[in-house]
Amino acid sequence: MTVLPDIQLVLRPNVIEMRLGSPDPALLPVGDIARAAELALCRDGPQALAYGAEQGPRRLLEPLAAWLAQREGRAIAPAELLITGGVSQGLDLLCTLLTRPGDAILVQSPVYHLALRIFADHGLELVPVASEDGGLCVDGLAASLETLARAGRTSQFLYLVPTFCNPTGISLTDERRAAVVRLAEAHGLTILEDDVYRELWYDAPPPAPLQDLAAAGTVIRLGSFSKILAPGLRLGWLTAATGMVARCVNSGLLDSGGGLNHFTAHVAAAYLDLGLLDGHIERLRAAYRQRRDALLDGLARFMPADCRWIASGGGFFVWVQLPEGCDSGALLPIAEQAGVSFVPGARFCTGGGGERYLRLAFSLLPEAELAEGARRLGAVVDRKILGND
Ligand SMILES: Cc1ncc(COP(=O)(O)O)c(C=O)c1O
């Protein structure tokens, strides 16, 4: 009889799963979330279990707006904030509201592969905008906009992860942020800024969000409790101009079901009110910094000399470039046989490319396993690709 799984994460015995960009279950604050859930039920009782207000409960909107203002130094009016069921659900809702099947959208390439799946579910045509070492390529964006314009088309939006990008770990520089925003404003292009890793920096805080640099209405920014608290809460937020928030609030989805994940929104509100979030993020940073360092050390020790990678300053990933002519997709089954896994780079790229790259996640595994994973990967690349059997 098949045993139905409880969780998405599947770990295979004897494989060091560096493919999975999940928070480590051991770092989920189970006891403190139990305290928060108890507080939510004690103080709000049936209100915490009713259909919620479409925008999200006041209980969470107010402390979240205050928390964002304190962390980011910019006041956010509660009317500019919508509680979502996480970034994934927020993207899905925005696709429903802003697009029709067959529409074109611009996407950073490489970028978070599962956002690309959400866009595909909506029948959207994905137009890639290349990224390089400093993040999204501004000339590439101008060229893609021009190509669309020549075909008499526009893009419904540009999707990018400008801060500690999944999969590259790269953050867009201040100058490029300003240039991307200027270009978007000049073309009336809406930007969807996926900012899910902003709080998880390990060396220095990241540059200001694109949204802070843009005129109201240009940028919709998506945040999440998945990486900084617990993905099972299925809870996040978006900040946007009040008119855009109102469009979301008036969607059929929220009209029918009420605000998203109303009970877990009350739990997150209680967690914030108990003053637990900042300390938890500090602990996560310390743990993930050590893991990042362990993986970088392991790569430096074990990868063959002609492999390259970028030392991520935050987020969950390291993006590795293999020697010229290598295909990480072909390497994957061999690596899994040797007990290490990764995600091949091509999965993150729209319109081809990325074969020479692979993504390693350091969020899930303890340091010793990351070092061993790097050793196994280095040995496979050396043997299979460079032929040093
Ligand atoms: C860039 C990026 N956006 C969104 C998500 C998913 O966010 P959520 O759990 O809030 O739906 C992930 C998860 O890996 C991610 O890396």
The ligand as an ORCA input file, in Angstrom:
! r2SCAN-3c Opt
* xyz 0 1
  C      12.769     33.196     -5.504
  C      11.690     32.433     -4.838
  N      10.441     32.905     -4.859
  C       9.432     32.248     -4.270
  C       9.638     31.059     -3.615
  C       8.454     30.368     -2.987
  O       7.912     31.222     -2.030
  P       6.664     30.846     -1.140
  O       7.046     29.689     -0.289
  O       6.412     32.091     -0.357
  O       5.541     30.512     -2.059
  C      10.922     30.520     -3.559
  C      11.161     29.226     -2.893
  O      12.121     28.553     -3.106
  C      11.966     31.232     -4.185
  O      13.223     30.774     -4.173
*
